[in-house]
Amino acid sequence: MAKFHGNIGFASSTETAPGVWTDVVTEREYYGDVLRQTKQWTEMANQVNDSLTPNNRISVVGDDFAYLNFSTMRYVIWGGAFWKISNIEIQRPRLILSLGGVYNGPKA
């Protein structure tokens, strides 16, 4: 089983001006294991190139911050890229994250 070491991005909505809310992203460092490492090329009708979608699962050892804020997890930095978190499974003391697609939102 491969090991994981990287940052996870947490986004929280913050009012930056009256009536204007933006996502403020903070990153925290986590360790764990790569449970599944697969990828899938998906053909898109309106695109020239196929889209790469990872079907990876990463198990990280959670801390208090992760358990209190798991609903705000947005991305994982892995292999030099930002990947969306598509599913979170809680199995204390671990959080199992399923990755799906490239993350293009706000970053820390």
Secondary structure, DSSP 8 states (H G I E B T S, - for coil): -EEEEEEEEEEEEEEEETTEEEEEEEEEEEEEEEEE--EEEE--TT-SS-EEEE--EEEEE--HHHHHSGGGEEEEEETTEEEEEEEEEEETTEEEEEEEEE--S---
